[in-house]
């Protein structure tokens, strides 16, 4: 069924669709739009990665302290491992579950009359807020911190740091995201757009890139900038426990976790964790076993 046919059906005064029929029509349209999901994801991921990497090379914010070769093969390698595990463990992921929720009528937006545009915007906002609170919890709960600290043991801060998450954390994060999808019943396109925004914004705000101060100040009124998020990667724990946002900067400001600048300045601040200063921990096999090393 085409979009034009859908509009004709909805516009017909003689045709009264029940909730199940409307959901099925919307599901079919969403399915047609999502046929090239993998191509879209890979194109945006690789495009963003290349753009930020070139930007880092041309206008770096800080000088590297660890071999980029070792860090990049490890940080890129860990995302390959995590992606393979997700595809192996989950028959469907967040976007696929949103399809299923639409088809089965699961979630708030599939059971109440909410304009599509409003459901779309609210879904993106609530998913982003969920990631903010998930991030905060991974810092506050000791056992979860053991998983998440691998992201923070990177002694440099660049676009590949955005990919450096332990596979177990990625799996837990997917459970959280899928739970929200089941509860909300968000539009399929909203889930895809959110995931694309989240991945791209994470690579942007982890970039070792220099922005003019005026532009940074304007941008961080709305989104997380590299200077804002770099504070979160400080070796000083009081700075690490701040600026949890990945896309919108509003949550940190709203919930009192925002910190404007690092005490030592961006060029002089130390990145990483005191317990993992040996460069050997930058290798891929050490990233995988770091949560099980008894260092607190």
Buried (B, 14 or more C-beta within 10 A) or exposed (E): EEEEEBEEBEEEEEEEEEEEEBBBBBBBBBEEBBEEBEEBBEEBBEEBBEBBBEBBEEEBBBEBEBEEEBBBBBBBBBBEBBEEBBEEEBEEBBBBBBBBBBBBBBBBBBEEEBEEEEBBEBBBBBBBBBBBEBBBBBBEEEEBBBBBBBBBBBBBBBBBBBBBBBBBBBBBBBEBBBEBBBBBBBBBBBBBBBBBBBBBBBBBBBBBBBBEEEEBEEBBEEBBBBBBBBBBBBBBEEBBBBBBBBBBBBBBBEBEBBBEEBEEEBEEBBBBBEEBEEBEBBBBEBBBEBBEBEEE
